Amino acid sequence: MGSEKGLRKFLKSKEFTLLVILVVLVAVYTVLCSLAGKNFLTMDTLMAIINSIVITSFLAMGAGCLLLTGKMDLSVVSIGCVGGIFVTLALKNWLWPWPVAVITALIICGVLGIVNSVLVNEFNMQPFIATMASNYVFKGIQMWISWDYKNNLAPNIAINHPFTNWLGTKQLFGFIPITIVLMLIFFVIYGVMLKKTKFGAQVYLIGGNPMAARLSGLNPKRISYIMFANSGMLAGLTGIVYVARTGQANQLMLATNQFTGLIAAMLGGISFFGGNGGMVGVFIGLCILNTFSTGMSILNFDTYWSALLQGVVLVVALTLDLGRGKKITKSVSKKVDDEPEKVAGKVGSGK
């Protein structure tokens, strides 16, 4: 009985809808590629799709967690560049041990995320405005730490280090890149944290109805600080993984991922208004975006079509989310007005 109820719930979920879209997209590309005399549904293509979402996945996790609290961060790419460039310089020029370099970079990126949180929570700036402004500040930081003052240019810094070589090229069973394993581990950790823990329940309530969260004795500012720091650290991890996979760091190394993480999070069902969605949807959303891009590449379409699609997807996702967000807010507000003690009790027990 319980399994049947769970199945019905899954069939009505956003994740199931996204899964259907992904299957349809794969079927369409399989037919189109077959008509063009090419193969799409192969193990190589599957690995290429999964491999292509690794870089963006960490940005999407950070963006998704922030969106759940009703916040967003437009500076993650610059923060990620700071993290990647810092690790590259620490390993190559300063000869730091790799654990020290990685941990220090993640802490720095987390602090930059906290700077955004201060602007939003203490100076009452809108997240969009605050993080758009800080984005330029962080760009200045990345240029400052990497600028070649002798030749007056921003160099492309190549690196050949045992740690980055291992992270970028190591494969399990001879065909699964270690970065894919790392990505999947993080998805599981964040998925469980959001859906199965008391902290995750608090995140959803704060994003869905901040007033109810305060009445329940929660501290939305504290959660916001944690999530902004988390977003910054995940951006730093993105930069480190990028450096490991490409063997270089530069000022534009994550430029094409400026909004991809945010788009994937919203496409995956995480509401722009907060309080709704999860990591499973984010993962499927990433797969949809990269399946489209991979299919277009196999069919030899121009790359700007992929960028055009992302823009269209973001507009559609925002449009649908506006209506869904209004309904959710009205429903939650009515529930809180009718049963405030019940809502508070659920959060306190972590349900």
DONURO-136231 format. One record per residue (C-alpha): residue number from 1; residue in one letter; x, y, z. Coordinates in nm, 3 decimals. Example, Ala and Ser with C-alpha at 12.3 -4.5 7.8 and 13.67 -1.06 7.14 Angstrom:
// residues 2
<r k="1" r="a" px="1.230" py="-0.450" pz="0.780"/>
<r k="2" r="s" px="1.367" py="-0.106" pz="0.714"/>
END
This chain:
// residues 351
<r k="1" r="m" px="0.000" py="0.000" pz="0.000"/>
<r k="2" r="g" px="0.278" py="0.238" pz="0.095"/>
<r k="3" r="s" px="0.474" py="0.159" pz="-0.221"/>
<r k="4" r="e" px="0.167" py="0.223" pz="-0.438"/>
<r k="5" r="k" px="0.111" py="0.558" pz="-0.269"/>
<r k="6" r="g" px="0.475" py="0.648" pz="-0.319"/>
<r k="7" r="l" px="0.456" py="0.551" pz="-0.686"/>
<r k="8" r="r" px="0.145" py="0.766" pz="-0.741"/>
<r k="9" r="k" px="0.318" py="1.057" pz="-0.571"/>
<r k="10" r="f" px="0.625" py="1.015" pz="-0.794"/>
<r k="11" r="l" px="0.413" py="0.997" pz="-1.110"/>
<r k="12" r="k" px="0.259" py="1.334" pz="-1.019"/>
<r k="13" r="s" px="0.592" py="1.495" pz="-0.930"/>
<r k="14" r="k" px="0.796" py="1.750" pz="-1.121"/>
<r k="15" r="e" px="1.085" py="1.502" pz="-1.131"/>
<r k="16" r="f" px="0.877" py="1.247" pz="-1.324"/>
<r k="17" r="t" px="0.772" py="1.513" pz="-1.575"/>
<r k="18" r="l" px="1.137" py="1.608" pz="-1.627"/>
<r k="19" r="l" px="1.231" py="1.243" pz="-1.666"/>
<r k="20" r="v" px="0.967" py="1.203" pz="-1.937"/>
<r k="21" r="i" px="1.102" py="1.512" pz="-2.115"/>
<r k="22" r="l" px="1.454" py="1.368" pz="-2.098"/>
<r k="23" r="v" px="1.342" py="1.032" pz="-2.241"/>
<r k="24" r="v" px="1.150" py="1.206" pz="-2.522"/>
<r k="25" r="l" px="1.452" py="1.424" pz="-2.599"/>
<r k="26" r="v" px="1.678" py="1.118" pz="-2.619"/>
<r k="27" r="a" px="1.426" py="0.944" pz="-2.847"/>
<r k="28" r="v" px="1.402" py="1.246" pz="-3.077"/>
<r k="29" r="y" px="1.779" py="1.278" pz="-3.108"/>
<r k="30" r="t" px="1.815" py="0.903" pz="-3.165"/>
<r k="31" r="v" px="1.579" py="0.928" pz="-3.463"/>
<r k="32" r="l" px="1.730" py="1.250" pz="-3.601"/>
<r k="33" r="c" px="2.085" py="1.119" pz="-3.572"/>
<r k="34" r="s" px="1.982" py="0.791" pz="-3.735"/>
<r k="35" r="l" px="1.832" py="0.981" pz="-4.027"/>
<r k="36" r="a" px="2.159" py="1.175" pz="-4.056"/>
<r k="37" r="g" px="2.358" py="0.852" pz="-4.059"/>
<r k="38" r="k" px="2.497" py="0.901" pz="-3.706"/>
<r k="39" r="n" px="2.459" py="0.727" pz="-3.371"/>
<r k="40" r="f" px="2.326" py="0.902" pz="-3.062"/>
<r k="41" r="l" px="2.215" py="0.631" pz="-2.820"/>
<r k="42" r="t" px="2.560" py="0.492" pz="-2.738"/>
<r k="43" r="m" px="2.763" py="0.448" pz="-2.420"/>
<r k="44" r="d" px="3.011" py="0.709" pz="-2.545"/>
<r k="45" r="t" px="2.732" py="0.964" pz="-2.587"/>
<r k="46" r="l" px="2.590" py="0.885" pz="-2.243"/>
<r k="47" r="m" px="2.930" py="0.929" pz="-2.081"/>
<r k="48" r="a" px="2.984" py="1.251" pz="-2.276"/>
<r k="49" r="i" px="2.653" py="1.392" pz="-2.146"/>
<r k="50" r="i" px="2.722" py="1.295" pz="-1.784"/>
<r k="51" r="n" px="3.081" py="1.416" pz="-1.812"/>
<r k="52" r="s" px="2.969" py="1.751" pz="-1.951"/>
<r k="53" r="i" px="2.747" py="1.831" pz="-1.654"/>
<r k="54" r="v" px="3.021" py="1.790" pz="-1.392"/>
<r k="55" r="i" px="3.147" py="2.149" pz="-1.401"/>
<r k="56" r="t" px="2.801" py="2.301" pz="-1.395"/>
<r k="57" r="s" px="2.665" py="2.056" pz="-1.137"/>
<r k="58" r="f" px="2.842" py="2.214" pz="-0.839"/>
<r k="59" r="l" px="2.721" py="2.559" pz="-0.943"/>
<r k="60" r="a" px="2.368" py="2.418" pz="-0.980"/>
<r k="61" r="m" px="2.378" py="2.264" pz="-0.632"/>
<r k="62" r="g" px="2.480" py="2.594" pz="-0.479"/>
<r k="63" r="a" px="2.224" py="2.787" pz="-0.684"/>
<r k="64" r="g" px="1.953" py="2.535" pz="-0.595"/>
<r k="65" r="c" px="2.017" py="2.556" pz="-0.220"/>
<r k="66" r="l" px="2.009" py="2.936" pz="-0.235"/>
<r k="67" r="l" px="1.691" py="2.940" pz="-0.442"/>
<r k="68" r="l" px="1.523" py="2.721" pz="-0.182"/>
<r k="69" r="t" px="1.572" py="3.006" pz="0.066"/>
<r k="70" r="g" px="1.442" py="3.261" pz="-0.184"/>
<r k="71" r="k" px="1.789" py="3.402" pz="-0.264"/>
<r k="72" r="m" px="2.020" py="3.395" pz="-0.566"/>
<r k="73" r="d" px="2.388" py="3.462" pz="-0.640"/>
<r k="74" r="l" px="2.512" py="3.605" pz="-0.970"/>
<r k="75" r="s" px="2.876" py="3.617" pz="-0.859"/>
<r k="76" r="v" px="2.945" py="3.243" pz="-0.843"/>
<r k="77" r="v" px="3.146" py="3.235" pz="-1.166"/>
<r k="78" r="s" px="3.384" py="3.503" pz="-1.041"/>
<r k="79" r="i" px="3.411" py="3.327" pz="-0.704"/>
<r k="80" r="g" px="3.486" py="3.000" pz="-0.885"/>
<r k="81" r="c" px="3.759" py="3.171" pz="-1.087"/>
<r k="82" r="v" px="3.915" py="3.302" pz="-0.766"/>
<r k="83" r="g" px="3.917" py="2.949" pz="-0.624"/>
<r k="84" r="g" px="4.062" py="2.790" pz="-0.936"/>
<r k="85" r="i" px="4.330" py="3.053" pz="-0.988"/>
<r k="86" r="f" px="4.426" py="3.049" pz="-0.619"/>
<r k="87" r="v" px="4.475" py="2.670" pz="-0.618"/>
<r k="88" r="t" px="4.677" py="2.689" pz="-0.939"/>
<r k="89" r="l" px="4.911" py="2.954" pz="-0.800"/>
<r k="90" r="a" px="4.935" py="2.780" pz="-0.461"/>
<r k="91" r="l" px="5.037" py="2.450" pz="-0.619"/>
<r k="92" r="k" px="5.254" py="2.582" pz="-0.901"/>
<r k="93" r="n" px="5.420" py="2.900" pz="-0.769"/>
<r k="94" r="w" px="5.395" py="2.878" pz="-0.391"/>
<r k="95" r="l" px="5.449" py="2.500" pz="-0.371"/>
<r k="96" r="w" px="5.181" py="2.444" pz="-0.106"/>
<r k="97" r="p" px="5.070" py="2.089" pz="-0.019"/>
<r k="98" r="w" px="4.752" py="2.019" pz="-0.216"/>
<r k="99" r="p" px="4.524" py="1.968" pz="0.089"/>
<r k="100" r="v" px="4.628" py="2.308" pz="0.228"/>
<r k="101" r="a" px="4.580" py="2.475" pz="-0.111"/>
<r k="102" r="v" px="4.235" py="2.322" pz="-0.167"/>
<r k="103" r="i" px="4.104" py="2.386" pz="0.185"/>
<r k="104" r="t" px="4.233" py="2.744" pz="0.184"/>
<r k="105" r="a" px="4.074" py="2.811" pz="-0.156"/>
<r k="106" r="l" px="3.739" py="2.674" pz="-0.040"/>
<r k="107" r="i" px="3.752" py="2.885" pz="0.278"/>
<r k="108" r="i" px="3.830" py="3.198" pz="0.077"/>
<r k="109" r="c" px="3.541" py="3.127" pz="-0.160"/>
<r k="110" r="g" px="3.313" py="3.063" pz="0.136"/>
<r k="111" r="v" px="3.412" py="3.400" pz="0.284"/>
<r k="112" r="l" px="3.329" py="3.569" pz="-0.048"/>
<r k="113" r="g" px="2.988" py="3.404" pz="-0.029"/>
<r k="114" r="i" px="2.945" py="3.542" pz="0.323"/>
<r k="115" r="v" px="3.026" py="3.890" pz="0.189"/>
<r k="116" r="n" px="2.723" py="3.852" pz="-0.038"/>
<r k="117" r="s" px="2.514" py="3.742" pz="0.259"/>
<r k="118" r="v" px="2.620" py="4.049" pz="0.457"/>
<r k="119" r="l" px="2.509" py="4.276" pz="0.173"/>
<r k="120" r="v" px="2.173" py="4.099" pz="0.153"/>
<r k="121" r="n" px="2.098" py="4.046" pz="0.522"/>
<r k="122" r="e" px="2.265" py="4.340" pz="0.695"/>
<r k="123" r="f" px="2.233" py="4.612" pz="0.430"/>
<r k="124" r="n" px="1.896" py="4.486" pz="0.303"/>
<r k="125" r="m" px="2.006" py="4.481" pz="-0.060"/>
<r k="126" r="q" px="1.818" py="4.269" pz="-0.311"/>
<r k="127" r="p" px="2.022" py="3.951" pz="-0.386"/>
<r k="128" r="f" px="2.016" py="4.025" pz="-0.759"/>
<r k="129" r="i" px="2.164" py="4.373" pz="-0.712"/>
<r k="130" r="a" px="2.405" py="4.278" pz="-0.433"/>
<r k="131" r="t" px="2.559" py="3.981" pz="-0.610"/>
<r k="132" r="m" px="2.570" py="4.153" pz="-0.948"/>
<r k="133" r="a" px="2.775" py="4.432" pz="-0.786"/>
<r k="134" r="s" px="2.999" py="4.196" pz="-0.589"/>
<r k="135" r="n" px="3.060" py="4.001" pz="-0.908"/>
<r k="136" r="y" px="3.274" py="4.288" pz="-1.036"/>
<r k="137" r="v" px="3.459" py="4.314" pz="-0.706"/>
<r k="138" r="f" px="3.544" py="3.945" pz="-0.718"/>
<r k="139" r="k" px="3.655" py="3.981" pz="-1.081"/>
<r k="140" r="g" px="3.899" py="4.243" pz="-0.958"/>
<r k="141" r="i" px="4.028" py="4.002" pz="-0.694"/>
<r k="142" r="q" px="4.089" py="3.726" pz="-0.948"/>
<r k="143" r="m" px="4.277" py="3.969" pz="-1.171"/>
<r k="144" r="w" px="4.479" py="4.098" pz="-0.876"/>
<r k="145" r="i" px="4.604" py="3.755" pz="-0.770"/>
<r k="146" r="s" px="4.689" py="3.639" pz="-1.122"/>
<r k="147" r="w" px="4.794" py="3.954" pz="-1.309"/>
<r k="148" r="d" px="5.132" py="3.946" pz="-1.480"/>
<r k="149" r="y" px="5.261" py="4.289" pz="-1.380"/>
<r k="150" r="k" px="5.585" py="4.247" pz="-1.577"/>
<r k="151" r="n" px="5.407" py="4.205" pz="-1.910"/>
<r k="152" r="n" px="5.088" py="4.384" pz="-1.804"/>
<r k="153" r="l" px="4.847" py="4.107" pz="-1.902"/>
<r k="154" r="a" px="4.617" py="3.846" pz="-1.757"/>
<r k="155" r="p" px="4.795" py="3.519" pz="-1.836"/>
<r k="156" r="n" px="4.667" py="3.173" pz="-1.907"/>
<r k="157" r="i" px="4.830" py="2.974" pz="-1.625"/>
<r k="158" r="a" px="4.908" py="2.612" pz="-1.716"/>
<r k="159" r="i" px="4.959" py="2.358" pz="-1.439"/>
<r k="160" r="n" px="5.107" py="2.010" pz="-1.427"/>
<r k="161" r="h" px="5.071" py="1.883" pz="-1.070"/>
<r k="162" r="p" px="5.012" py="1.529" pz="-0.938"/>
<r k="163" r="f" px="4.692" py="1.629" pz="-0.758"/>
<r k="164" r="t" px="4.528" py="1.811" pz="-1.050"/>
<r k="165" r="n" px="4.644" py="1.541" pz="-1.291"/>
<r k="166" r="w" px="4.486" py="1.273" pz="-1.069"/>
<r k="167" r="l" px="4.160" py="1.464" pz="-1.021"/>
<r k="168" r="g" px="4.134" py="1.552" pz="-1.387"/>
<r k="169" r="t" px="4.228" py="1.217" pz="-1.544"/>
<r k="170" r="k" px="4.170" py="0.939" pz="-1.288"/>
<r k="171" r="q" px="3.906" py="0.687" pz="-1.397"/>
<r k="172" r="l" px="3.730" py="0.414" pz="-1.200"/>
<r k="173" r="f" px="3.703" py="0.080" pz="-1.376"/>
<r k="174" r="g" px="3.889" py="0.236" pz="-1.665"/>
<r k="175" r="f" px="3.600" py="0.445" pz="-1.799"/>
<r k="176" r="i" px="3.427" py="0.643" pz="-1.519"/>
<r k="177" r="p" px="3.605" py="0.976" pz="-1.448"/>
<r k="178" r="i" px="3.662" py="1.036" pz="-1.077"/>
<r k="179" r="t" px="3.499" py="1.380" pz="-1.114"/>
<r k="180" r="i" px="3.170" py="1.211" pz="-1.208"/>
<r k="181" r="v" px="3.189" py="1.001" pz="-0.892"/>
<r k="182" r="l" px="3.259" py="1.317" pz="-0.690"/>
<r k="183" r="m" px="2.959" py="1.490" pz="-0.850"/>
<r k="184" r="l" px="2.724" py="1.200" pz="-0.774"/>
<r k="185" r="i" px="2.844" py="1.184" pz="-0.412"/>
<r k="186" r="f" px="2.768" py="1.554" pz="-0.369"/>
<r k="187" r="f" px="2.424" py="1.515" pz="-0.526"/>
<r k="188" r="v" px="2.342" py="1.234" pz="-0.282"/>
<r k="189" r="i" px="2.472" py="1.429" pz="0.017"/>
<r k="190" r="y" px="2.277" py="1.743" pz="-0.068"/>
<r k="191" r="g" px="1.966" py="1.547" pz="-0.163"/>
<r k="192" r="v" px="1.962" py="1.364" pz="0.169"/>
<r k="193" r="m" px="2.044" py="1.681" pz="0.363"/>
<r k="194" r="l" px="1.753" py="1.871" pz="0.211"/>
<r k="195" r="k" px="1.491" py="1.595" pz="0.222"/>
<r k="196" r="k" px="1.580" py="1.392" pz="0.530"/>
<r k="197" r="t" px="1.720" py="1.628" pz="0.792"/>
<r k="198" r="k" px="1.583" py="1.888" pz="1.030"/>
<r k="199" r="f" px="1.809" py="2.151" pz="0.870"/>
<r k="200" r="g" px="1.661" py="2.073" pz="0.527"/>
<r k="201" r="a" px="1.307" py="2.114" pz="0.665"/>
<r k="202" r="q" px="1.408" py="2.452" pz="0.802"/>
<r k="203" r="v" px="1.547" py="2.556" pz="0.463"/>
<r k="204" r="y" px="1.219" py="2.469" pz="0.289"/>
<r k="205" r="l" px="1.007" py="2.652" pz="0.546"/>
<r k="206" r="i" px="1.225" py="2.963" pz="0.538"/>
<r k="207" r="g" px="1.207" py="2.975" pz="0.159"/>
<r k="208" r="g" px="0.837" py="2.895" pz="0.144"/>
<r k="209" r="n" px="0.722" py="3.133" pz="0.418"/>
<r k="210" r="p" px="0.983" py="3.339" pz="0.608"/>
<r k="211" r="m" px="0.721" py="3.484" pz="0.844"/>
<r k="212" r="a" px="0.606" py="3.136" pz="0.947"/>
<r k="213" r="a" px="0.971" py="3.041" pz="0.997"/>
<r k="214" r="r" px="1.024" py="3.332" pz="1.236"/>
<r k="215" r="l" px="0.705" py="3.245" pz="1.424"/>
<r k="216" r="s" px="0.841" py="2.892" pz="1.454"/>
<r k="217" r="g" px="1.154" py="3.025" pz="1.626"/>
<r k="218" r="l" px="1.389" py="2.983" pz="1.327"/>
<r k="219" r="n" px="1.656" py="3.231" pz="1.224"/>
<r k="220" r="p" px="1.632" py="3.299" pz="0.847"/>
<r k="221" r="k" px="1.949" py="3.511" pz="0.855"/>
<r k="222" r="r" px="2.156" py="3.223" pz="0.990"/>
<r k="223" r="i" px="2.029" py="2.989" pz="0.718"/>
<r k="224" r="s" px="2.097" py="3.258" pz="0.459"/>
<r k="225" r="y" px="2.457" py="3.299" pz="0.577"/>
<r k="226" r="i" px="2.511" py="2.923" pz="0.560"/>
<r k="227" r="m" px="2.366" py="2.894" pz="0.212"/>
<r k="228" r="f" px="2.561" py="3.187" pz="0.069"/>
<r k="229" r="a" px="2.882" py="3.043" pz="0.217"/>
<r k="230" r="n" px="2.787" py="2.703" pz="0.076"/>
<r k="231" r="s" px="2.728" py="2.856" pz="-0.267"/>
<r k="232" r="g" px="3.070" py="3.022" pz="-0.256"/>
<r k="233" r="m" px="3.248" py="2.702" pz="-0.154"/>
<r k="234" r="l" px="3.074" py="2.500" pz="-0.426"/>
<r k="235" r="a" px="3.175" py="2.768" pz="-0.676"/>
<r k="236" r="g" px="3.533" py="2.732" pz="-0.553"/>
<r k="237" r="l" px="3.511" py="2.356" pz="-0.599"/>
<r k="238" r="t" px="3.386" py="2.418" pz="-0.952"/>
<r k="239" r="g" px="3.695" py="2.625" pz="-1.025"/>
<r k="240" r="i" px="3.924" py="2.356" pz="-0.883"/>
<r k="241" r="v" px="3.760" py="2.081" pz="-1.087"/>
<r k="242" r="y" px="3.782" py="2.297" pz="-1.399"/>
<r k="243" r="v" px="4.155" py="2.352" pz="-1.345"/>
<r k="244" r="a" px="4.207" py="1.978" pz="-1.289"/>
<r k="245" r="r" px="4.020" py="1.881" pz="-1.605"/>
<r k="246" r="t" px="4.173" py="2.141" pz="-1.835"/>
<r k="247" r="g" px="4.520" py="2.179" pz="-1.681"/>
<r k="248" r="q" px="4.497" py="2.557" pz="-1.680"/>
<r k="249" r="a" px="4.344" py="2.860" pz="-1.513"/>
<r k="250" r="n" px="4.249" py="3.196" pz="-1.663"/>
<r k="251" r="q" px="4.012" py="3.488" pz="-1.621"/>
<r k="252" r="l" px="3.744" py="3.345" pz="-1.850"/>
<r k="253" r="m" px="3.755" py="2.981" pz="-1.744"/>
<r k="254" r="l" px="3.391" py="2.964" pz="-1.627"/>
<r k="255" r="a" px="3.247" py="3.243" pz="-1.841"/>
<r k="256" r="t" px="3.008" py="3.014" pz="-2.031"/>
<r k="257" r="n" px="2.855" py="2.891" pz="-1.703"/>
<r k="258" r="q" px="2.734" py="3.229" pz="-1.577"/>
<r k="259" r="f" px="2.367" py="3.131" pz="-1.567"/>
<r k="260" r="t" px="2.373" py="2.759" pz="-1.645"/>
<r k="261" r="g" px="2.360" py="2.649" pz="-1.282"/>
<r k="262" r="l" px="2.069" py="2.882" pz="-1.211"/>
<r k="263" r="i" px="1.884" py="2.767" pz="-1.524"/>
<r k="264" r="a" px="1.935" py="2.401" pz="-1.434"/>
<r k="265" r="a" px="1.811" py="2.458" pz="-1.079"/>
<r k="266" r="m" px="1.496" py="2.634" pz="-1.198"/>
<r k="267" r="l" px="1.437" py="2.387" pz="-1.481"/>
<r k="268" r="g" px="1.475" py="2.114" pz="-1.219"/>
<r k="269" r="g" px="1.176" py="2.248" pz="-1.029"/>
<r k="270" r="i" px="1.334" py="2.467" pz="-0.763"/>
<r k="271" r="s" px="1.105" py="2.766" pz="-0.731"/>
<r k="272" r="f" px="1.237" py="3.119" pz="-0.777"/>
<r k="273" r="f" px="1.023" py="3.201" pz="-0.473"/>
<r k="274" r="g" px="1.193" py="2.935" pz="-0.260"/>
<r k="275" r="g" px="1.060" py="2.645" pz="-0.057"/>
<r k="276" r="n" px="1.002" py="2.398" pz="-0.341"/>
<r k="277" r="g" px="1.215" py="2.152" pz="-0.540"/>
<r k="278" r="g" px="1.516" py="1.926" pz="-0.482"/>
<r k="279" r="m" px="1.845" py="1.787" pz="-0.608"/>
<r k="280" r="v" px="1.693" py="1.506" pz="-0.814"/>
<r k="281" r="g" px="1.517" py="1.762" pz="-1.031"/>
<r k="282" r="v" px="1.837" py="1.968" pz="-1.059"/>
<r k="283" r="f" px="2.030" py="1.663" pz="-1.181"/>
<r k="284" r="i" px="1.765" py="1.578" pz="-1.441"/>
<r k="285" r="g" px="1.750" py="1.943" pz="-1.546"/>
<r k="286" r="l" px="2.125" py="1.941" pz="-1.609"/>
<r k="287" r="c" px="2.091" py="1.620" pz="-1.810"/>
<r k="288" r="i" px="1.818" py="1.779" pz="-2.026"/>
<r k="289" r="l" px="2.028" py="2.089" pz="-2.100"/>
<r k="290" r="n" px="2.340" py="1.888" pz="-2.185"/>
<r k="291" r="t" px="2.152" py="1.623" pz="-2.382"/>
<r k="292" r="f" px="2.021" py="1.900" pz="-2.603"/>
<r k="293" r="s" px="2.368" py="2.052" pz="-2.645"/>
<r k="294" r="t" px="2.528" py="1.713" pz="-2.717"/>
<r k="295" r="g" px="2.262" py="1.624" pz="-2.971"/>
<r k="296" r="m" px="2.303" py="1.958" pz="-3.145"/>
<r k="297" r="s" px="2.678" py="1.901" pz="-3.158"/>
<r k="298" r="i" px="2.641" py="1.552" pz="-3.309"/>
<r k="299" r="l" px="2.405" py="1.695" pz="-3.572"/>
<r k="300" r="n" px="2.660" py="1.973" pz="-3.642"/>
<r k="301" r="f" px="2.431" py="2.263" pz="-3.549"/>
<r k="302" r="d" px="2.596" py="2.595" pz="-3.468"/>
<r k="303" r="t" px="2.680" py="2.640" pz="-3.099"/>
<r k="304" r="y" px="2.475" py="2.958" pz="-3.062"/>
<r k="305" r="w" px="2.159" py="2.747" pz="-3.079"/>
<r k="306" r="s" px="2.252" py="2.599" pz="-2.743"/>
<r k="307" r="a" px="2.282" py="2.946" pz="-2.589"/>
<r k="308" r="l" px="1.951" py="3.041" pz="-2.749"/>
<r k="309" r="l" px="1.786" py="2.735" pz="-2.595"/>
<r k="310" r="q" px="1.914" py="2.820" pz="-2.247"/>
<r k="311" r="g" px="1.764" py="3.167" pz="-2.277"/>
<r k="312" r="v" px="1.430" py="3.027" pz="-2.393"/>
<r k="313" r="v" px="1.431" py="2.766" pz="-2.116"/>
<r k="314" r="l" px="1.501" py="3.032" pz="-1.853"/>
<r k="315" r="v" px="1.216" py="3.251" pz="-1.979"/>
<r k="316" r="v" px="0.975" py="2.957" pz="-1.983"/>
<r k="317" r="a" px="1.089" py="2.838" pz="-1.640"/>
<r k="318" r="l" px="1.049" py="3.185" pz="-1.492"/>
<r k="319" r="t" px="0.705" py="3.228" pz="-1.650"/>
<r k="320" r="l" px="0.579" py="2.896" pz="-1.518"/>
<r k="321" r="d" px="0.741" py="2.958" pz="-1.181"/>
<r k="322" r="l" px="0.566" py="3.292" pz="-1.136"/>
<r k="323" r="g" px="0.227" py="3.122" pz="-1.149"/>
<r k="324" r="r" px="0.342" py="2.825" pz="-0.939"/>
<r k="325" r="g" px="0.506" py="3.054" pz="-0.683"/>
<r k="326" r="k" px="0.190" py="3.258" pz="-0.633"/>
<r k="327" r="k" px="-0.015" py="2.944" pz="-0.577"/>
<r k="328" r="i" px="0.239" py="2.798" pz="-0.333"/>
<r k="329" r="t" px="0.270" py="3.122" pz="-0.139"/>
<r k="330" r="k" px="-0.109" py="3.157" pz="-0.110"/>
<r k="331" r="s" px="-0.147" py="2.793" pz="-0.006"/>
<r k="332" r="v" px="0.131" py="2.802" pz="0.254"/>
<r k="333" r="s" px="0.014" py="3.136" pz="0.394"/>
<r k="334" r="k" px="-0.340" py="3.002" pz="0.437"/>
<r k="335" r="k" px="-0.208" py="2.689" pz="0.605"/>
<r k="336" r="v" px="0.012" py="2.888" pz="0.841"/>
<r k="337" r="d" px="-0.273" py="3.123" pz="0.930"/>
<r k="338" r="d" px="-0.500" py="2.827" pz="1.004"/>
<r k="339" r="e" px="-0.248" py="2.600" pz="1.176"/>
<r k="340" r="p" px="0.063" py="2.792" pz="1.293"/>
<r k="341" r="e" px="0.129" py="2.555" pz="1.582"/>
<r k="342" r="k" px="0.118" py="2.253" pz="1.353"/>
<r k="343" r="v" px="0.370" py="2.408" pz="1.111"/>
<r k="344" r="a" px="0.603" py="2.501" pz="1.395"/>
<r k="345" r="g" px="0.577" py="2.151" pz="1.539"/>
<r k="346" r="k" px="0.673" py="1.990" pz="1.211"/>
<r k="347" r="v" px="0.982" py="2.206" pz="1.174"/>
<r k="348" r="g" px="1.087" py="2.145" pz="1.532"/>
<r k="349" r="s" px="1.068" py="1.770" pz="1.482"/>
<r k="350" r="g" px="1.245" py="1.785" pz="1.144"/>
<r k="351" r="k" px="0.950" py="1.639" pz="0.950"/>
END
